[in-house]
Amino acid sequence: MFKHSQLESVKAWVAHPAHAAMPLHARVQRAIRQLIVEGALGAGKPLPASRALAQSLGVSRDTIEAAYGQLHAEGFIERRVGSGSFVSEMTEFAPGRRLSQRDALSRNQAPKLSKRGAAMFGGGGVREQLSPRPFVHGVPETRTFPVQLWDRLERQVRKELGVQTLLHCDPQGTEPLRRAIADYVNLERGGRASAERVLVLTSSQQAMSLCANVLFDPGDRIFIEDPAYYGARKAFDAAGLECVPIPVDRQGLIVEQITAQPRRAKAVFLTPSHQFPTGATLALDRRLALIEWAARHQAWIIEDDYDSEFHYAGKPTACVQGLDPHDRTIYIGTFTKSLFPGLRIGYVVLPPQLVMPMTVARTLLDGHSASMAQFTLARFMEGGHFGAHVRTMRGVYAERLDVLARFVGKHLSDFVAPRIPVGGLQLPCMLTCDLPERAVVDAARSAGIELLGLSGLHHARDGAPGFLMGFAAYTPLEIEAAVKKLAKVLRTMTKR
């Protein structure tokens, strides 16, 4: 028979709200198993008869029999005909082998990570909002996405390809999608792509991590923009690279500071079409100078073209990859912002010599991207729906940018100066008052408003204070209400 303390322990485990989703017999089984594992029930100890335990716990006998049956199947107890149920003879769970207090405490301490693991954990990862609220940046409008059209194309794919959509696919990506991506990059971005050079991934973040770990060794130097996209810096930091910041002005990365560097770097990372977070576009002469530098030093240019589809003033500049005759540019693109985040498809256009190494490396991470989504996206692009959707959303986002700029000027002029970009999905605002950036961001978050501080995006975290305001996912009415709420927050802060 159980001791009183053991019976109470089982009752407490069974009744705990955290275990409510489990079937009742599983809760009883887990509670008894825990007593055995902890050594509270030693080897050879008898368990109560199923009828008696059922009565003590207020459950049916069938529930106890099911719990005992599972314990027996797992080897925790022995059932002897005519004698009852007993704890199995397992020295691992004998009382003498119970964890000491010191062992129990050490088990709860932080694990010893590798240097790379510590860098990844210390960097905080790259978190995405599950339910975006104003003004989360980089999130597209999804409420008006043509879901019915997408569903129809997906049904067509299932009907025509059948079981093929349920199997593993080429780790480089399905050929129809790679061909569609190459056609798009060539036509819309002025690229030099082919289906053979495209590698389909889950995200641009995965592409950056692949580049960091496949092309470079810990301690290698890489030039990055300053300020820079935090996801890129974290990927390079986690790989143990030395990030060398290069300032950005109104014409983008100051390439002269790269060519004048006495110490060489293995690569440069940049967002030339729409610099994150300033919105600057890299000037043509600087693009050409960068291409020449990479060819001369056999360095790589990692070009992140994360939201070039959304350019509101004139035609976007051709990508660096399309201007590079030396094949030193790695072009990264994503459908997260142009379509929807849940799609989880990004891609990279690679120099021919990197296609196989990068493809093999990605098989160590996740094998391949989901086949069904790839085939459906290929149909979406081949049918002209992708281009039509982008054109529609470009108009929607241009209007929302105008709305946000207008309301910022009307309600926040005492606190910030907006820097209206020519494209993208976010508006940079520089603080012109004496309020600390961190305090503003924290106060806004408490009021239900998300802002990304700008100073922390600088290498030394000493940039001019300000914040980014994403606008793409929010209607004009939502933008107006959120700006008014933010203005109220800032006025309250200035009165303290």
ABEGO torsion letter per residue (X at the ends): XBBAAAAAAAAAAAABAAAAABBAAAAAAAAAAAAAAAGABBBGBBBBBAAAAAAAAGBBAAAAAAAAAAAAAAGABBBBBGAEBBBBBBAAABAAABBBAAAAAAAABBBBBBAAAAAAAAAGEBBBBABBBOBBBGBBBAAABBAAAAAAAAAAAAAAAEAAAABBBBAAEBAAAAAAAAAAAAAAAGBBBBAAABBBBABAAAAAAAAAAAABBBGBBBBBBOBBBAAAAAAAAAAGBBBBBBBBBAAEBBAAAAAABABBBABBBBBAABBOAAGBBBBAAAAAAAAAAAAAAGBBBBBBBAAAABBABEBBBBBAAAABAAGABBBBBBAAAABBAAAGBBBBBBBAAAAAAAAAAAAAAAGBBBAAAAAAAAAAAAAGAAAAAAAAAAAAAAAAAAAAAAAAAAAAAAABBBBBBABEABBBBBBABABBAAAAAAAAAAAGBBBBBAAAABAAGABBBEBBBBAAABBAAAAAAAAAAAAAAAAAAAAX
